[in-house]
């Protein structure tokens, strides 16, 4: 399954417009994005398993408080200053989520840590280690909050704000490509220019191609083996009814098809080139070739849609209980897997879920696909709420928010990873400030996706990458 998450509802959605041509575009320099729109108890000693990670972090006790700088000295983590050093600290003490967390050398506000351990503008991808920029230009820091300001051009600016910048709103990835949507622009009167775009980045060659550049307000994206499914809002005037559609576009180029009218997809899953999506009150599918007419496979509210080679899994939204159900892909009846739903993903013969233990503690839980109760598998430390979980074979990726505002006064999104088969602590690959609410009035969960080798995420203006093997 290849799947992107652009809003809290997950999602697929397909690509709009007329017949689209493949266009080769520039990489980072060709971006439309622009600037605009816990406390942990210290531990001592070595990091278990850190040799396998390739970079044993320093003792937290020895570096405590260094990120904040002194009253009269430079601020660590800012441009030209020393990087915030990697460390290990125990989080979520007093709960089953208690665990050491490894953090890596890092900088603030989208900067990268160079070979001299100083903070510089992130280089273009690819590079052997550290953070790099896949596409775009990072959002400028928001002086009002210390966090990053989002790119303008959001699909729903309640005050009618307009801009020439186009915000990155959705992201998907497979082993070979990263795909993303740019919402498009509005003129000074608020008219959408029907210039939303679907683009692809070839990971090996770093080439960027434009699959479509005439989309009317694309918002959500799902990828199958051969197609992109794009949800559009029609680019209506702010404050007026939206003209939502689900569209489908061949990834190799070709005409765009309208799959479904007046629909807003909640979640999306794919098996090969067949897509499944949930909307209010039902789950649908469409054959990968021939007519794109959707077929209903489940007639009730569902969320968190997932798929393996034979079955669909989803959280039921009927009544007050939200069990996870399982059914055959083209069947119409479902059976319970487990009575309690967490943020979950599939791997092998099991479902894995992120359990929120209290306001700032998490564990990774497991239940077999045949059904039963959850079993806690791995402590994940602090985070509230967990936004999303992705499983790639034995590796997990968790996106969450740190429970309290950090030293810069804003909330931070964290991306953590680890191996189920390893005793090494989770590694926090990225800790990034959320866009300022003044720059992004409609709050959204982080835009991100991982492959077996890299994590990709966006601040709305640029797409960044960090190798999973860079420890």
N, C-alpha and C positions, 0 to 999 in steps of 0.2 A: 504494500500500500504506500502510495506517495501522497502526501497530504499537507496542506498549508493552513496556517492559522492567522487570520487577519483581524478578526474581531473576536470577542469572547465566545461567540457561537461557533468557532472553528471555521471550517467551510471549504467548500468546493466552489464552484460556480464558474460559469463559462464565459467565453470570450465573445465580445460583441462585434457587430459591424458587418461590413461587406466582405468580399473575398480578400484575404490578407496575403501580403507578399512577405517573404523573408527578406529582411534588410540587415546588412551588417553595419553595426554602429560602433562608435568608440566605446572604450571602457569607462574608466572613472571620469575622464574629461567630458564625456558626452552626456552626463546625467542632467536630468531636468530638475532634480532636487536642489533646494537652496535653503539657507537659514531662514527661520521664521517659525511658521507654524510649531551585630548587636552585641550590642555589647556581648562579648564572649569571654568566658573565664579562660585565663591563660593556662597553658600546659607547658611542661618542661620535658626535655629528653628528645629523642629522635622521632621521626614520623614513621609509623609502621608501613613497610612496603614502599617507602619513598624512593628507594634505589631503583625499583622497577619503573617509577615514574620519570626518572632521569634528572630530578632536581630536588634534593631534599631541602625543605624550607628551613628558614632560621627559626630559632626559638622565639615564640610570641612574647615572652616576658622580656626579652632583650630588645624588642622593637616596639613595645607598647607605646602608643601616643605619637610615634614618629610621623604618621600620616598627617597629623594636624599642623605640624611645624611649630615654631615658637612664636611668641608675641612679636618679636622683632626680626626673626629670621625668615628665610624663604619657605614657601609652602610645598612640602613634598608632594609629588604627583602632578604638579602644574608644568606648563611648557618650559623646557630648559632646566628644570629642576630634577633632582634625583627621583627615581621611581619609588612607589610605595612597595616595600619589599614583601616578597612572599613569606608566608608564615603558616603555622598550624595552631588552631585554637579550638577548644571544646565548646560546643554550643548545645543549647536545649538541656542544660543540666537539670536533674530532677525529674526527667521524663524518659520514656522509652526512645525518644528521638535523640538522646544525648550521644554525641559522637565527635571525634576530632574532625575538623574541616581543613583541608589544604587550600590555601589561596596562593595565587601566582603573582610574580612581579607585575605591577599594573600602574596605570596612570589615570587621571581624571578626564572627563569630558571628551571621550573619543580619541585621546592621544595614545601613542604606543610607546612601549619601553624599548629603547634601542640597545645595541650591543654594549654600550658604555653604561647602561643602567640609568639613562636619562630620558625624560619625556619629550617626544618629538611628534610631529604630524605623522599619522599612520601612513605607511608606504602602500603603494598599490600592490595587489596580489599578482602573482604568487610570491611567497617567501617561505623559507624552510621552517621558520618558527615565529611565534608571536602573532599579534593582531595585524591584519592588513585590510585594505579597502577593496572590495569587489567592484563597487560602482558608486558614483555620486560623491558628494562633499558633506562631511559631517555637519550636523546642526551646530550653530554657534552657541556658546554658553549663554544662558539667560541671566543677565546681571541682577535681576530681581530676586532670583531664588538660588543661584549657584548651579542649577541644573541645566540641562540642555533644552533649548527652545526647539519645538518641532517645526517641520516644514509646513508652510501654509498650503492652502488648496485642499483642505480636508473635505470629505464629502458632506459634512454637515456643520457648517459654521453658523451658529444660531443668530449672530448679529449681521449676517450677510457679508462678512469680510471677504474680499476678493484679492487675488494675487496672480502673478505670472508663474509662480512656482507650482510644481506638481508633486504631491505627496506620494511616497511609496506606502501602499496600504495593505499589501498581502505578499506572502512569500511561500514558495514551495521548493523542494529539492529532491533530486534522485542522485544516483551514484555519478552521473555524468554532467548534470546541469543544475543550475539554480534558476528558478523562474520567479518573476515578480510582476506586480501590477502598479502602475502609476495612475492616480485618479484623474489627472487632467487639470485644465486651467479654466478660470472664469474671467471674463472681461470686467471692466470697471462698473458695469451695471449688474453683474452677477450672473451673466449668461454663460453656461458651460460651453466650451468650444468643441466638444465631442472629440477631444484629442487624448483621451485616456489610452494607455499603452500596456501591452503585455510584452515583456522582454525575457530573454534567456541568456545566461552566462555559461559558456562551456568551460568546465573546471580545468580540463587539461590544457586547452589552448588559450584561455582567458578571453576568447572572442565573445563579444556581445552581439546578439541578433535581436531584431524587432519582429515579433510574430504578428502584431497588430498595433496600429497607432491611431485608430479612429473610434475608440470605444466611448460610449456615453456614460461616464461615471462608473467605471469598474470598482468593485469593492471587495469581492471574495474570490478565491481561486482554489481549484482542485486539479490535480494532474493524474491521468491514467497513463498506460503504456504508450498510447498514441494520440491522446487528445488533452486539451486544456478545457476545463469547465469554468466559466467566468460568470459571476453574478454582477449585474449592472443596476444602477438606480435610475438610469435615464437622463441624468444630468439636469433634473428639473430645477427651477428657481428655488432658492432656499425658502423653506416655509410652505411650499406647495406640495401637493401629492406627488409621490415618486412613481415612475413607470418602471417597476422592477421586472427583470427578465433573467432567465438562466440560459446561457449561450454555450455553444460547443465549437471548438476550432481544432483542426488537425495540427499537431505539433510540427509536421513536415511541411506545412503550408497548404492553403486551400480555403474554400468558402466557409464562412461562419453560419451555423444553424441556430435557430431559436428552439430551445428544448422545452421551456416552460414559461408561461406568462404569469405576471402578478405573483411572484414567489420570492421568498427570502429564505435561503438555505441556512439551516442551523448547524449541520455537520455533514461531512463527506467522507466516503471511503471508496477505494478502488481495488479491484482484483483483475490483474492484467489490464485489458483495455475497457473493461466494464465498470461503469460508475454507479454508485449508490449515494443517495442524499436524503436527508430528513428535512422536512419543512413542518410548519405548524400542523400537527394532526396526522402525519403520514410519513412513510418511507417510500421512495421511488427509485426505479432504475430505468435505463434505456439501453438498447442494444448498441454495441460499438460501431456497427455498420448499418447501412440502410436508413430507415426512418428513425428520427430522434424522438419519436413519440414516447413519453414516459409511461411506465407501468407501475401501478401501486403494488407493493409487496407487504406492507404492514399498515393497518388503518387505525393508528392511534398515535398520540404525541410521543416522540422519542428524541433523545439527545445523545451526544458522544458516540456517534455511529462508528463502528470498527468492523473490519472484515478479515477473514482468513480465506483459505482456498475453497472452503465449502459453506461456511456459515457467516451470518451477521450477528453482531453483538451491540447492544445499545442500552442506555439508561431509560427506563420507562418513565414517562411524565404523567401517568394517570394517577389520580388520587393523591393521597398524602405520602405514601411510600414510594420510593424510587429504586426498585430493584434493577439489577442488570439482567437482561433477557438475551436469549439465544434462539435463532431460528435459521433454517436453511435459506440460502440466498434468494431463491425464488418461491419460498414457502409463504404461508399466510398465518401460521400459528407459531407461538413462541413459548419457551419454557424458561423458568428462572435459573440463573447461574448462582447468584448470591443476593441476599435481601438488601444489602447496603451498598450504595454506589459511591465510589470515590472518583477522582480524576484518574482514568485508567487507560491502559494500552495493552496490546497483545504481544506475546512472544512465546514461541514454541507451543507447549500444551497448556499454557497458563495465561491468566489475566494478572496484570500488576497494577496497583493503585496507590496513589499518594494519600495517606491518611493524615488529616490535620488533628493533632492531639490536643492542642490548646491554641492560644492566640499566636504562638510562635514556635511550634515544634512539629516535625513531620517524620513519618516512617514510610518506607516502601513496602507495601503488603502484597501478598500473592494468594490467588485462588485458582484451582485447576478449571479448565474449560468444562469439565463434566459437572461442576457445581460444588457448592459447599460454603463454608465460612472463610473469611479472610484470615491469613496468618501473617504476622509481621516478619518481614524478611531482613530489612536493612534500615538502620537509623540514618536520617538525612539531616539532622541538625535543625536550624531555625528557618522559618519561612511562613508567611501568612499574607495572602492565600497562595496555595499552589495553583499556578495558572494552567500548566499543561505538562504531560508526561509523554516521552517518546522512547520506545524500545527498539534497539537494533541488535538482534540476536541477544548476546549476553550483556550488552551495554545499555545503561539507562541514562536519559537526559531529563532533568527536571527544571522547569522555569517557575520561579516563585518570587515573591516580594519579601524583602526584609521587613519585619513587623513594625519597626519604628523608623522615623526619619533619621538620617545619618548626620555626620558632622557638617555637611553642606546644607542641612535643613530640609532636604527633600527625601522622598522614598527612593529606594534603589531596587532594581530588578536583578535577580541573580540567576545564573545558569550553572547547574552543577551536573557532574557526570561521575560514573563509576562502573565497575564490573560486578555482576552478581557473584561471579566465581572467585573474586579477590577479597582478601581481608584488608586491603588498603582503604583508607578513609575516602569519602567523597572528595572530589576536586572541584572547586569553584572556578570554572573557566573564565567567567565574566561577571563583573558587578558594575552596573551602569545606572546612572540617575534617570529617573523617568522624566519625560518631557514636562515642562511647566504647564500647569492647568491653564495659565493665562494664554499660552500659545496653542494649546490643544484642548478646546472647551469640551469636546466629547472624549472622555477617557476611554482608552482601549488597552487591553492586555498587550504584552510585548509581541512584536512581529519576529518570528524566528523559525528555524528548521535546522535539523542536524543530519549529517550523513555519518557513515562509520568512521570517517577520517576527520571531519571538520564540523564546527558549529557556525551557522550563519545567522545574523540578526540585523535588524534595521532600526534606526532612530527616526525613520520617516524621510530623512534626507539622503542617507547613504546606506549601503549594505556592507557589513563587516564580516570578517571571517577569522576564526582562530582554530588552528589544528588541534584535534583531540590529543594527538601524540605529543604536543608541546607541553611537557610537565616540568 
